Amino acid sequence: MIIDSHSHLNFQAFNQDREEVIKKCLKKDLLTINVGSNYLTSCQAVKMARKGVYASVGLHPIHVEKEEFKFKKFKELALNDYVVAVGETGFDFLRNKNVKKQKEVFFQHLKLAEELNLPLIIHCRKAHDELLEILPDKVFGVVHCFTGSLSQAKKYLEKGLFLGFTGIIFKLNLDRVIKEIPLERMLVETDCPYLGDKERNDPFFVEKVIERIDEIKRSSEVGKVTFQNAKKLFSI
Ligand SMILES: [Zn+2]
């Protein structure tokens, strides 16, 4: 069993063949967590959720100005049995400069996650130091698609967070971070349909991410251990 801990099979890019892709994943013992980026895609993630196809609900930092975070509505969604996390939420200073609004919405997610005892899926682009500054001492969750420095990685680990790695490790050199941090705190993911250059990325690509991390860490257990990590973090 392996798990793509951050995918978006709930997005439009999969409208034509969503069920096919899900069936193929399950047949390969590849589980997915499909992450909502606004209320609509969060609903879609919940609608398609089942055993092995889990959901997370949240409002992505790039959408916080277009859409209000309706706490009660997201809470209702999050009460579904197959919702295993809250997010994605966080900071994206590359695409949204409104720090105040992103902060406000992030704390709402944190509150929801704490109320429901669910882990947080955190998105962070060009804002690691700012995020580290406002995070509580202990946070239950994952910083997904990690691309920061080793010292930032260590600070997240100190707070109890996991770090998720995508196919971006083929584009940016994150070898040192990957080598230094314990496998027990890592997750693997695709963030599909994104990060696929021209072609659509899909959950099967997580096998390539696992292979590459195995190489960097001189291990053969990345698939197995990241699955156990996800099982623990998301209580699945
Ligand atoms: Zn995502």
Boltz pocket constraint, residues with backbone or C-beta under 6 A from the ligand:
constraints:
  - pocket:
      binder: B
      contacts: [[A, 6], [A, 8], [A, 35], [A, 88], [A, 191]]
      max_distance: 6.0
